[in-house]
Amino acid sequence: MAFLGLAEALVEAGIGLIRFDYPGRGNSADLPPGAQEVDTWRSGISRAVALACATSEAPCILVGMRLGATLAWETARSDPRIQAVVLWDPVFDGHRYLRAQQAFVASIFGVKQPADGEFVGPGYVLDGDAIASLTSLRLEPHEVQGKTVKTPTLIATQRGEKTAQRQLPAFLAAGCEVVALDGQSTLMELPPHEVRLHRGDLEKLAAWISTQVPSRRFGVKARPEGAAVVGTVASRPVEERFLLIGPTPLFGVETSPTFATLPKPTVVFLSAGALENFGPGRLWAEAARTLASHGFRSIRVDNSGVGDTPARSKTRRGEMLHPDALSDLEDVAEALGTRDGRGLIFVGLCSGAYHAAEAGLTMRPEGVCLINGSVVAKPSELRSSAAVDIRRRAYRPMPAALKRLARSHKRTSEILWKAATNLVPSRAPEGVPGQIAARGTRVLWIATEADRRAFTGNLYWRVREVALSRRGLYCRYRFHFDDHPLYTPDTRRLVKRILVDFVLDTRG
């Protein structure tokens, strides 16, 4: 989100850029066995610089955030092609950084560090070699033969951050420029679904970068296009390519097998909140590549206003439950050749699960996977009007009168709501997955302890679920722990296994 926001600000100033994922991260290829992770990150930076220099003769300016800033500083010291560098909230001490990350995942997600020597961060896992490399990482002024290197450098740090204040004098003496950021804490110190960008910070960075770029124009050479082999699963290569879907257009990543296979459903992974198309901790990317080794094609989509997909005319960027996401579902189905969703399996987490449920109720997909979704979350149109979009089928709110009652009599309100849902099964939140299965679509419902409580119980649908389960149309998993964003590796492995098995069972 942060780099995309900066990218948009730079493009407005006429400056082109390249954004990339480190090897083994995001959409990049998987790491080869035995690879040193941090070393591959360094090589990834060098390859991105080489691509930038091959694409244009314009000055190459390197921008990195947190650990990326520290690695960018190392690269700028040894690579003469880099003519300026921006250190965005850099890590001055790798050991302190890892301790802060450990405290973050423990306090926000309740994650305990494993005893096997691995390090679990928010959405990633580091092995022992990576931990050793990062622990020894330090950000220090460059010196060559006693003279400081004069590469133009901007250090942007969080206003009032104590570690930075202690380190900055040495960098100022070395000729670096410093700027204070006002919104870095809302970007880096909150859970992923709560982060916010500070536009003023982006404008500061873009303005400095603009001063490092000559006023004359530079040409851009042709860029390579087509599919790339991103890894091998079960001795079978896996290919991926970027897609633009529909009139918006939606940005997507297609993962496909490299061998002939019988016709099988296409799996559509929807945006998980504000997370990009590779999903929480790369879960979508890893699941898609595993499914490709079994002959399944997958499409990972950024909803409008999320990731690399531009917002539609009325969508505010980052709005998770905007009605435009319903139009996204229609565009995806039509682009994949089936307006009614036949031959598709929709997979979603959180708001993505809600949209997968909408697809299951308005189309005829072959399967729907709902992970930690909610059908009672307030759609965005209710903030500006009292009307719910007429296309919504999955939204199951508690009536306004009971919500008002809950302010003073919460328990009474819950009892009345449960009684109402048992009298009117069509309004029961728990009926949403059951209604989808009753239409002939296979349903996989996965919910952690907190998320399952949003699906208010209903006796009618519990009886129906037994019959639907016997027909192979309904499968429910309830986890007795809380990990809504799937940020712990154990939860991701478990969900991936259940999800892959569900897809493989689609055709018996």
JORA-V625578 format. One record per run of one state. SS is the DSSP state (H for helix, E for strand, C for the rest). FROM is the first residue (numbers start at 1). TO is the last residue. Records with the same first field share a line. If there is no record, write none. Layout:
SS: FROM-TO, FROM-TO
//
This chain:
C: 1-1, 13-36, 56-59, 66-66, 79-81, 89-92, 110-118, 122-123, 127-127, 136-137, 139-142, 145-146, 149-151, 159-161, 174-176, 182-183, 189-191, 195-198, 212-227, 234-235, 246-249, 258-265, 270-279, 293-296, 303-323, 336-343, 350-350, 363-366, 372-379, 384-399, 407-409, 424-424, 428-430, 439-441, 448-448, 453-458, 471-473, 479-488, 508-508
H: 2-12, 37-55, 67-78, 94-109, 128-135, 162-173, 184-188, 192-194, 199-211, 280-292, 324-335, 351-362, 380-383, 400-406, 410-423, 425-427, 431-438, 449-452, 459-470, 489-507
E: 60-65, 82-88, 93-93, 119-121, 124-126, 138-138, 143-144, 147-148, 152-158, 177-181, 228-233, 236-245, 250-257, 266-269, 297-302, 344-349, 367-371, 442-447, 474-478
//
